[in-house]
Amino acid sequence: MTNKKTAPVVPELVINQKKYKAVPPKARAWRDFITFEEDVERIPAKDFMDRMAALIAEVFPEEITSDVILDNIPINEIKKLYRDSFRYVIGLVYGKLEQLPNGEAGAAE
């Protein structure tokens, strides 16, 4: 039985008949997603969708902003796209950690 991990699924979205694929985000995205998840119960309802859109935008090319997402993605697809984006970031982080030789991750702290 092999314990081989698969690469994270790359989220995609289509805006104005153009397909966009997620790109590996800056390291800050990890912290931003974790902070959102930790604070989700305290986020005012009026800010919730804006915050999800901003996080989604972090994993797409620069021309995909939170406003582009809010103006073009149906409301019933935002949460799924957020979850796909979060899983993508998690997959990238843990995929890199698994590539480090034993002990190297702890030595960096």
N, C-alpha and C positions, 0 to 999 in steps of 0.2 A: 504494500500500500504506500503510495507516494504522497507526500505532503506538499506538493508543488503549488505555489500560489499563482493565480492568474493576474495579469495586468489589470489595473482598474478600468472600468468601462468609461469611455470618454463621452461626456454629455454633448449633445448636439441640440441646436435650435435652428429654426428657419424663420428668417425675417425678410419680407419683400422678395420671396422666392430665392433667397440666397441662404445656403447652409453654412452655419458656423460650428466649428468644433472647439471644445474647451482646450486651453493650452495650460501647461504647468504654471501655476500662479507663483507669485512671490511668497516667501516664507510667512509674511504677515497674514496671509489668508488663513493659515492654520489657526492662528490665535484669534482671528476675527470670527471664524466659524465656531470655535470652542466657546468664546465669550457669548455669542448669540445663543448657543445651546444652553449655557449655564443661566442666562438671564431671561430666557424665553417667557417665563411666567410673569416677569416684571416689566416687560416691554408694553408700553401703551398700545392699545388696539390700533390707534390711528397711525402708529409708526411701524407696525408689524410687517406689512407688505413692502414698505419702502426698504426696511432693513434686509428682508430676504432678497429683494431685487439687487441691492447693493452687493450682497455676498455672491450672488450668482454672477454678477458682472465681473467680479474679481477673477473668475476662472475662464473668461472668454476674451477674445482679442479686444484691444483698446477701444475700438469703435462701438463695442457693445457696452453701453452704459446702463445704469439702473433705470434711467428715463426711457431708453430704448426698450428695455424689458417690460416696464410697466405699460408702455404705449402699444406694444405689439404682441405680447404673450397673453392668451386668455387667462382670466383669473383662476379658472379651475386647473390650470397647468403649472402655475407658479410654484406651488408646494412640491410637486413631483420634481420639477427642474431644480429646486433648491436641494432636495434630498439627493438627487443624482450628483449634483455639484459637490455636496458635502462628502458623499461616499468617494468621489473621485479624489478629493483632497486627502482624505484619510488613506486611501489606497496608495497615493503617491508617497505620503510620509512613511507609512509602515513598509512599503516596498523598499524604500531606501534604507530604513533601519535594518531590515533583514539581510541586506547586502553587506553590512559591516561585519568584519571578523569579530568573534566573541571578545567582549571586554572593551572594544574600541568605543562603543557608544557611551559607556560609563566613564571612560577616561576623558571624554570631551566635556564633562560637567564641571 
